[in-house]
Amino acid sequence: HCRGLRDLFLLGQYKKQINKFNPIGTGGKTAEVYHNLLQDMWSQRQGSCSPHHLKALLAKKSDMYSGFQQQDAQELLSVLLDTLHEDLNQGDIKRTFTMPDGDGKCDRDVATESWDFHKQRNSSYFVENFMGQYKSKVTCLECSKVSITFDPYMYLS
């Protein structure tokens, strides 16, 4: 488990970060339900607990969780982390920008510029603790132009 993520929700620290106005999130509902689930899991009150409220919210986000079929754990984790990120995202999601291209610049400069742009739209615990970026290099076979970009990711699969 991830101690920082557990503490963020178990201790209620997430409440100060909820963004109820992010149209991509759930208005903090998923964060609240996740908090309640962790409270049940870490309390000594009962021997078992059911994540049915969390599953119901995730089913609204992704149809694959609406039934009772078995789902891939990595896929569940990706939907959960993304939904929690959007519930806590303090970035300006309406802001648009064009990702910088290397075009002869130092990789470090392009990577920094790309990350800064990403953080203007995405600012949450999840960005700071789970996200990174990868370098993509594409060479045109006709003109030999090289395009280098740095793209964000939250998880590798």
Secondary structure, 3 states (H helix, E strand, C coil): CCHHHHHHHHCCHHHHHCCCCCCCCCCCHHHHHHHHHHHHHHCCCCCCCCCHHHHHHHHHHCHHHCCCCCCCHHHHHHHHHHHHHHHHCCCCCCCCCCCCCCCCCCHHHHHHHHHHHHHHHCCCHHHHHHCEEEEEEEECCCCCCEEEEEEEECCCC
